[in-house]
Amino acid sequence: QVQLVESGGGLVQAGGSLRLSCAASGPFSGYVMGWFRQAPGKEREFVAAVSWDGDSTKYSDSVQGRWTISRDSAKTTVYLQMNSLNHEDTAVYYCAVAPTWDSPRYNHWGHGTNVTVYS
């Protein structure tokens, strides 16, 4: 069973930065790792994803240019470096994995980590 544990959330002032981490364990070789978020009263939305080898990334329009997704050389941890945070980034952030890059179906999820951006 794949297990995902997020960390790094917290309170941050607008304009600041945070780095989220997601540690994965279990059988997930070859999997895409992604980040999603769910703001209060809104549906969960895609944020960013990184391929198994780390060479390919994709981002939602709302974070493109501000944030960077990466994974470590062991491929067991994915990071989300979040810069220039604003109030609209307040949400619970979830890590997830999918077996394929094209049309990914994320089939394992972490429990989430809270990010709150204050003015």
C-alpha positions as CSV (number, residue, x, y, z in Angstrom):
1,Q,0.0,0.0,0.0
2,V,1.3,3.4,-1.0
3,Q,1.5,5.9,1.9
4,L,2.0,9.6,1.5
5,V,2.8,12.0,4.4
6,E,2.8,15.7,3.8
7,S,4.6,18.3,6.0
8,G,5.7,21.9,5.9
9,G,2.4,23.7,6.1
10,G,1.7,26.6,8.4
11,L,1.0,30.3,8.8
12,V,2.8,32.7,6.5
13,Q,2.5,36.3,5.7
14,A,1.4,37.4,2.2
15,G,4.5,37.7,0.0
16,G,6.3,35.0,1.9
17,S,7.4,31.5,1.1
18,L,6.9,28.0,2.3
19,R,8.2,24.6,1.2
20,L,6.0,21.6,1.4
21,S,7.3,18.1,1.5
22,C,5.6,14.7,0.8
23,A,7.3,11.5,1.8
24,A,6.2,8.4,-0.1
25,S,6.5,4.8,0.8
26,G,5.3,1.5,-0.6
27,P,5.1,0.3,-4.2
28,F,5.0,3.4,-6.3
29,S,7.9,2.9,-8.7
30,G,7.4,4.9,-11.9
31,Y,4.6,7.0,-10.4
32,V,3.9,10.6,-11.1
33,M,3.8,12.7,-7.9
34,G,1.5,15.7,-7.7
35,W,0.1,18.4,-5.4
36,F,-3.5,19.4,-5.1
37,R,-5.2,21.9,-2.9
38,Q,-8.7,22.5,-1.5
39,A,-9.6,26.0,-0.2
40,P,-12.5,26.5,2.2
41,G,-15.8,26.1,0.3
42,K,-14.1,25.2,-3.0
43,E,-13.4,22.0,-4.8
44,R,-10.0,20.3,-4.8
45,E,-7.9,21.6,-7.6
46,F,-4.6,20.5,-9.3
47,V,-1.5,22.5,-8.4
48,A,1.5,20.8,-9.8
49,A,3.0,17.5,-10.9
50,V,6.4,16.0,-11.5
51,S,7.3,12.9,-13.6
52,W,9.0,9.9,-12.1
53,D,12.4,10.9,-13.4
54,G,11.9,14.5,-12.4
55,D,12.5,15.8,-15.9
56,S,8.9,16.9,-16.6
57,T,6.7,19.2,-14.6
58,K,3.4,20.9,-15.0
59,Y,1.6,23.6,-13.1
60,S,-1.8,25.2,-12.8
61,D,-2.0,28.7,-14.3
62,S,-2.5,30.1,-10.8
63,V,0.9,29.0,-9.5
64,Q,3.0,28.9,-12.7
65,G,6.1,31.1,-12.3
66,R,5.7,31.4,-8.5
67,W,6.1,27.8,-7.4
68,T,8.4,24.9,-8.2
69,I,7.8,21.2,-7.8
70,S,10.7,18.8,-7.6
71,R,11.6,15.4,-6.2
72,D,14.7,14.0,-4.6
73,S,17.2,11.7,-6.2
74,A,15.7,8.7,-4.4
75,K,12.4,9.7,-5.9
76,T,10.7,9.1,-2.6
77,T,10.0,12.7,-1.6
78,V,8.4,15.5,-3.6
79,Y,8.7,19.2,-2.7
80,L,6.6,22.2,-3.5
81,Q,8.5,25.5,-3.1
82,M,5.9,28.2,-2.8
83,N,7.0,31.8,-3.3
84,S,5.0,35.0,-3.4
85,L,2.2,33.5,-1.4
86,N,-1.1,35.4,-1.4
87,H,-4.4,35.0,0.4
88,E,-5.9,32.9,-2.4
89,D,-3.3,30.2,-1.7
90,T,-4.8,29.5,1.6
91,A,-5.9,25.8,1.5
92,V,-5.3,22.3,2.5
93,Y,-2.5,20.9,0.3
94,Y,-2.6,17.2,-0.6
95,C,0.1,15.0,-2.2
96,A,-1.0,12.3,-4.5
97,V,0.5,9.7,-6.9
98,A,-0.5,8.5,-10.3
99,P,0.8,5.6,-12.4
100,T,1.1,7.5,-15.7
101,W,2.0,11.0,-16.8
102,D,-0.5,11.2,-19.6
103,S,-4.1,11.5,-18.3
104,P,-3.0,10.7,-14.8
105,R,-5.4,9.1,-12.4
106,Y,-4.3,9.9,-8.9
107,N,-5.1,6.8,-6.9
108,H,-3.3,7.4,-3.6
109,W,-3.6,10.5,-1.4
110,G,-2.0,11.9,1.7
111,H,-4.0,13.4,4.5
112,G,-3.1,17.0,3.7
113,T,-1.2,19.9,5.3
114,N,-2.8,23.3,6.0
115,V,-1.4,26.5,4.5
116,T,-2.8,29.8,5.7
117,V,-1.7,33.1,4.2
118,Y,-2.4,36.2,6.2
119,S,-2.1,39.9,5.4
